């Protein structure tokens, strides 16, 4: 584990995404290709900075609601994929109390259909909003989530151009699928103060994003007792990504930028041209007399449940698997069991394998 090894993230200006004549394939490949970090940032997104600053402080408010109010915002039927969740995930074999999450779909309160929700309750849950206790959450969540979604869809269309250039048989399915999808999950995260700052993954364990693209804000840090925003007091804390040499590098997302990370499904449908990278979050050591919390907001933008995870014609399963970095996560070949499996099945297999991996390690 390399401390103070800071990696420079590739940045794409928003104007390049909206310009139909702008070819940013090389920049995307630099970020998402086999030698990249699996992450990039987008600068100058209209209204993004204000929307981020409106939503993120609300994470502290929600995380410190009375327990009975938070329990009323839980949704066990969706496996806690809607509303409030704390201690429902596992870190190893123990409940994870390091962070609390508020889940919602920023575009659709009723994603999917009643029939699909009955069959797959965790995939298309109905939104739950704390209308009485924190009425400001819903509009702020939806506003920022929509901005992040729209920018990521623009990026997806440019990713299609890149893959088509290098893999001519690729069908260009990503941008269109993301325009049509209702599978969009926002997760307003609050990391509670931790004493466990010696572990590199004390706030979020090592993992790959299993989906297609994850949009992510830079974090804010707060005084946990008051909610007041503060500077990060611990330069060692924050987001770490595995580099291509197998070491860990710290990645700093500028506060005005939106980060986007490559998921494993994108690695599969690109035939291994683009690569997901393991990442984690290291907790912040609190100076004496100060309890430090952290808030951030990822939005997971995926496709419909039956989407077939297939490599482009002329490429192979081995191509898609061969670029994987798997020193810290369950091997992709144990979760993507064959070419063409539906996205929903892959998510379920990944969930099970991560649980087995974490409890065995």
C-alpha positions in Angstrom: 0.0 0.0 0.0 1.6 3.2 -1.2 0.9 6.3 0.9 0.9 9.8 -0.5 1.1 8.4 -4.1 -1.3 10.7 -5.8 -2.6 9.9 -9.3 -3.7 12.5 -11.8 -7.2 11.9 -13.2 -8.0 12.5 -16.8 -10.4 15.4 -17.3 -12.9 16.0 -20.1 -14.6 19.4 -20.5 -18.4 19.3 -20.6 -18.4 21.2 -23.9 -16.5 18.3 -25.5 -19.4 16.0 -24.6 -22.1 18.2 -26.1 -20.1 18.9 -29.3 -21.1 16.3 -31.9 -17.9 16.9 -33.8 -15.6 16.5 -30.8 -13.7 13.3 -30.8 -12.4 12.5 -27.3 -11.8 8.8 -27.8 -8.2 9.0 -26.9 -8.9 10.8 -23.6 -11.5 8.2 -22.7 -9.2 5.4 -23.6 -6.4 7.0 -21.5 -8.7 6.9 -18.5 -10.6 3.6 -19.0 -8.2 1.6 -21.1 -5.8 -1.1 -19.8 -3.3 1.5 -18.6 -5.8 3.9 -17.1 -7.3 4.3 -13.6 -10.8 3.3 -14.7 -12.0 6.8 -13.8 -12.2 10.2 -15.3 -13.7 13.6 -14.4 -15.9 16.0 -16.3 -15.5 19.7 -15.7 -17.8 22.7 -16.2 -21.1 20.9 -16.0 -23.9 23.6 -15.9 -25.5 23.9 -12.4 -23.5 21.0 -11.0 -21.5 22.9 -8.4 -24.6 24.5 -6.8 -26.6 21.2 -6.9 -23.7 19.3 -5.2 -23.4 21.9 -2.5 -27.1 21.8 -1.8 -27.4 18.0 -1.5 -24.2 16.8 0.2 -24.7 18.6 3.6 -28.2 17.0 3.9 -26.4 13.6 4.3 -25.4 14.7 7.8 -29.0 15.8 8.6 -30.4 12.4 7.5 -27.7 10.4 9.3 -28.5 12.1 12.6 -32.3 11.8 12.5 -33.8 10.0 15.5 -33.5 6.2 15.2 -37.3 5.7 15.1 -37.6 8.2 12.2 -34.8 6.4 10.3 -36.4 3.0 10.9 -39.6 4.3 9.3 -37.6 5.2 6.2 -36.2 1.6 5.7 -37.5 -0.7 3.1 -36.7 -4.4 3.8 -38.7 -5.7 0.8 -36.1 -4.1 -1.6 -33.2 -5.5 0.4 -32.8 -1.9 1.7 -32.2 -0.5 -1.9 -34.7 2.3 -1.3 -34.7 4.8 1.6 -32.4 4.6 4.6 -29.9 1.8 5.2 -27.4 1.4 8.0 -25.8 -1.8 9.2 -27.7 -3.8 6.6 -24.6 -4.5 4.4 -21.8 -6.7 5.6 -18.2 -5.8 6.0 -16.6 -9.2 6.2 -19.1 -11.2 8.2 -20.2 -8.3 10.4 -22.8 -5.6 9.9 -21.3 -2.5 8.3 -22.0 0.5 10.6 -19.2 2.7 9.2 -21.6 4.4 6.8 -25.3 5.2 6.4 -27.0 5.4 3.0 -30.1 7.0 1.5 -31.1 5.3 -1.7 -33.4 6.6 -4.4 -33.9 6.8 -8.1 -33.4 10.5 -9.1 -35.5 10.2 -12.3 -38.3 7.7 -11.6 -40.3 7.4 -8.4 -41.9 4.2 -9.8 -39.2 2.6 -12.0 -40.1 -0.5 -13.9 -43.6 -2.0 -13.4 -45.5 -3.6 -10.5 -44.9 -7.0 -12.1 -41.1 -6.4 -12.4 -41.0 -5.0 -8.8 -42.7 -8.2 -7.5 -40.2 -10.4 -9.4 -37.1 -8.2 -8.7 -37.8 -6.0 -5.7 -34.2 -4.9 -5.2 -33.8 -4.0 -8.9 -36.8 -1.6 -9.4 -37.8 -0.4 -5.9 -40.2 2.5 -5.4 -38.7 5.6 -3.9 -39.3 6.6 -0.3 -38.9 10.2 0.8 -38.7 11.8 4.3 -41.3 14.4 3.4 -42.0 15.3 7.0 -38.6 15.1 8.6 -36.3 16.3 5.8 -38.4 17.7 3.0 -35.4 19.3 1.3 -33.9 15.9 0.5 -36.1 14.9 -2.4 -35.7 18.0 -4.6 -32.0 18.2 -4.0 -31.4 14.4 -4.6 -33.4 14.5 -7.8 -31.8 17.8 -9.1 -28.2 16.6 -8.6 -29.0 13.1 -9.7 -30.5 14.3 -13.0 -27.5 16.5 -13.7 -25.2 13.6 -13.1 -27.3 11.2 -15.2 -27.5 13.6 -18.2 -23.7 14.2 -18.2 -23.0 10.4 -18.0 -25.3 9.6 -20.9 -23.4 12.1 -23.0 -20.2 10.4 -22.0 -21.7 7.0 -22.8 -22.4 8.1 -26.4 -18.7 9.2 -26.8 -17.7 5.8 -25.3 -19.7 4.1 -28.1 -17.7 6.0 -30.6 -14.4 4.9 -29.0 -15.4 1.2 -28.8 -16.7 1.2 -32.4 -13.4 2.6 -33.7 -11.3 -0.1 -32.0 -13.8 -3.0 -32.1 -15.7 -2.6 -35.4 -18.2 -5.3 -34.6 -19.4 -3.4 -31.5 -23.1 -2.5 -31.9 -23.0 0.9 -30.1 -25.5 -0.1 -27.5 -24.4 1.8 -24.4 -25.6 5.4 -25.1 -29.0 4.2 -26.4 -29.5 1.8 -23.5 -28.7 4.5 -20.9 -31.0 7.0 -22.5 -33.8 4.4 -22.2 -33.0 2.9 -18.8 -35.0 3.3 -15.6 -32.2 1.5 -13.7 -30.7 4.5 -12.0 -29.7 4.4 -8.3 -28.5 7.3 -6.3 -26.9 6.7 -3.0 -26.4 9.6 -0.6 -23.6 8.4 1.7 -22.6 9.5 5.1 -19.5 8.1 6.7 -19.5 8.2 10.4 -16.3 9.0 12.3 -14.1 6.0 12.6 -11.2 5.0 14.8 -10.1 2.4 12.3 -7.8 4.6 10.1 -4.9 2.2 9.8 -6.8 0.0 7.3 -6.7 1.3 3.8 -10.4 0.3 3.2 -11.8 1.4 6.6 -14.8 3.4 5.2 -15.5 1.3 2.1 -13.9 -2.1 1.3 -12.1 -2.9 -1.9 -14.6 -3.5 -4.8 -15.2 -3.1 -8.5 -18.4 -1.4 -9.6 -20.3 -4.3 -11.1 -22.5 -2.2 -13.4 -21.8 0.0 -16.4 -21.0 3.5 -15.3 -20.9 5.1 -11.9 -21.0 8.9 -11.6 -19.5 10.2 -8.3 -19.2 13.6 -6.6 -16.1 14.6 -4.7 -16.7 14.3 -1.0 -17.3 17.0 1.7 -16.0 16.6 5.2 -18.0 17.8 8.2 -17.8 18.1 12.0 -20.0 15.2 12.9 -21.2 17.0 16.0 -22.4 20.1 14.3 -22.6 19.4 10.6 -20.3 22.3 9.8 -18.2 21.7 6.7 -14.5 21.5 7.3 -11.4 20.8 5.3 -10.3 17.2 5.3 -7.9 17.0 8.3 -6.2 13.8 7.1 -4.4 13.8 3.8 -4.2 10.0 3.8 -8.0 9.6 3.7 -10.1 9.4 0.6 -10.6 7.4 -2.6 -7.9 4.9 -3.5 -7.7 3.0 -6.8 -5.5 0.0 -7.8 -3.0 1.1 -10.5 -1.9 -1.2 -13.3 1.2 -2.2 -11.4 -0.9 -3.6 -8.6 -0.2 -0.8 -6.1 -2.7 1.7 -4.6 -2.9 5.3 -5.6 -4.9 8.1 -4.1 -7.2 9.9 -6.5 -8.5 13.4 -5.8 -11.6 14.6 -7.5 -11.7 18.4 -7.8 -14.8 19.7 -6.0 -16.2 21.3 -9.2 -15.8 18.1 -11.2 -17.9 15.0 -11.6 -16.0 11.7 -11.6 -17.2 8.7 -13.7 -15.9 5.2 -13.1 -15.9 2.3 -15.5 -17.9 -0.8 -14.3 -17.4 -4.5 -15.1 -20.3 -4.7 -17.5 -18.7 -2.0 -19.7 -15.5 -4.1 -19.6 -17.5 -7.1 -20.8 -19.4 -5.4 -23.6 -16.3 -3.7 -24.9 -14.5 -7.1 -25.1 -11.9 -6.0 -22.5 -11.0 -2.8 -24.3 -12.1 -0.8 -21.3 -11.3 -2.0 -17.7 -13.0 -1.7 -14.3 -10.5 -1.0 -11.4 -10.8 -2.0 -7.8 -11.2 1.0 -5.4 -11.8 1.7 -1.7 -12.2 4.6 0.7 -9.8 5.1 3.6 -11.3 6.7 6.7 -10.2 10.1 8.0 -8.3 10.3 11.3 -9.9 12.8 13.6 -7.8 15.4 15.4 -8.2 15.5 19.1 -11.6 17.1 20.0 -13.0 16.7 16.5 -15.2 13.9 15.1 -14.9 13.9 11.3 -17.7 12.7 9.0 -17.7 12.5 5.2 -20.5 12.8 2.6 -20.6 11.9 -1.1 -23.1 10.9 -3.7 -22.6 8.2 -6.3 -25.2 7.5 -9.0 -25.1 4.0 -10.6 -26.4 4.2 -14.2 -27.2 0.8 -15.6 -29.5 -0.9 -18.1 -32.6 -3.1 -18.0 -32.6 -6.3 -16.1 -32.6 -8.6 -19.2 -29.7 -6.9 -21.0 -27.4 -9.7 -22.3 -23.8 -9.3 -21.2 -22.0 -10.4 -24.3 -18.7 -9.5 -25.9 -18.7 -8.0 -29.4 -18.6 -10.5 -32.3 -15.0 -11.5 -33.1 -13.8 -11.0 -29.5 -13.8 -13.7 -26.8 -14.6 -14.2 -23.2 -10.8 -14.5 -22.6 -10.4 -11.0 -24.2 -12.9 -9.5 -21.7 -11.4 -11.3 -18.7 -7.7 -10.9 -19.6 -7.4 -7.2 -18.7 -9.0 -7.6 -15.2 -7.2 -6.6 -12.1 -8.2 -9.1 -9.5 -5.8 -8.9 -6.6 -8.4 -7.3 -4.2 -11.8 -8.5 -5.6 -13.5 -11.8 -6.5 -12.4 -12.9 -10.0 -14.8 -11.7 -12.7 -14.7 -15.2 -14.3 -16.4 -16.6 -11.2 -19.3 -14.1 -11.4 -19.8 -13.6 -15.2 -20.4 -17.3 -15.8 -20.9 -17.3 -19.5 -21.3 -15.0 -22.5 -24.8 -13.6 -22.8 -26.0 -13.9 -19.2 -28.6 -11.3 -18.3 -27.5 -8.3 -16.3 -29.7 -9.1 -13.4 -28.2 -12.6 -13.0 -24.7 -11.2 -13.1 -25.6 -8.7 -10.3 -26.9 -11.6 -8.2 -23.9 -13.8 -8.8 -21.6 -10.9 -7.9 -23.4 -10.1 -4.7 -23.0 -13.7 -3.6 -19.3 -14.0 -4.5 -18.5 -10.7 -2.8 -20.1 -12.0 0.4 -18.2 -15.3 0.2 -15.0 -13.4 -0.6 -15.3 -10.9 2.3 -16.2 -13.6 4.9 -13.3 -15.8 3.8 -10.7 -13.0 3.8 
